[in-house]
Amino acid sequence: MNKNSSKNPINLQAIFWILLCKTSFVTMMAMGKASSLPTIQINFCRSFSVFLITGCMIFFNKSLVFKTTNPTLQFLKVSVGAFGMIGYFYAFRYLEMAQGTTLSFTQALILPVFAFLFLKEKIGTRRIMALIVGYAGIIVAINPLYGSFSLPEGIMLIASACGAFAVVCAKKLAAKDSPILLMFYSGLATSILLGIYYSIKGETIDFGPEGQWLDLTVDHVKFLSLLVFISFIMQYSYLRAYALADVGFLAPFDYVKLIISTCVSLLVFDQIPSKETLLGAVLIIGSTVYLTKKDLRIKPQYNYKK
């Protein structure tokens, strides 16, 4: 194989976008954790704003269209992805930043499995062994034998699985649909889902304090404006990254979140990661890095849709 292929410019572009995505994700979760607004309300305002912004971009740009090439897959992505993002916000609010980030690495371990099932990406014996080590790291981080398995931990694992499935769907959709269109439908779906929740809250479903609606102040509006901006960057960069490179190649870069979240934990929330969290992170990061250490030389399967 040509050694120069290790410097594939498309893969390098994908690395830039995925690092920007992970940095934006941790920043967004930290903001949600520090905010006094309920997580459901944060998600509704964030999604509705993204829906309006991308809708205007498509409407005024003749090169963009509202029609998706695969309505069924689009529906699956936005539905599952909406639950995943809501779960992330909820779990990070009640978990330490480093612990929440470590458990969110589950997505990187589920991705190769989903990529094998839905994208036909190869998965060999060594990858299977690395996945087993990574799953062991999750168990260590949760520490179910000497600790208690909490609801936020469970929600984080479910959110990570939803996120992995949404990434696989986005990978296939991004071959023909633009990132702006994918963001539009994601914002629309989450807005509708949470709009229905607020319309029936108290009668059928009530998520307690996290599902309440608070009157917005000027400070809340400023906070949400910044959150929407960061969310827009996060979603766009994630779609660009997965449109340019295979999911298996990008999975290891998820570990950057731990470095950032640990710094945020110490500097902002005065939280020191537990030894179980750190040991679990080492196992998970080691397995995901090993999973795809040679994938930098592999050309992407799909062509990017601008």
Buried (B, 14 or more C-beta within 10 A) or exposed (E): EEEEEEEBEEBEBBBEBBBBBBBBBBBBBBBBBEBEBBBBBBBBBBBBBBBBBBBEBBEEEEEBEEEBBBEEBBBBBBBBBBBBBBBBBBBBBBBBBBBBBBBBBBBBBBBBBBBBEBBEBEBEEEBEEBBEBBBBBBEBBBBEEEEEEEEBBBBBBBBBBBBBBBBBBBBBBBBEBBBBBBBBBBBBBBBBBBEEBBEEBEEEEEBEEBBBEEEEEEEBEEBBEEBBBBBBBBBBBBBBBBBBBBBBBBBBBBBBBBBBBBEBBBEEBEBEBBEBBBBBBBBBBBBBBBBBEEBBBBEBBBEBBE
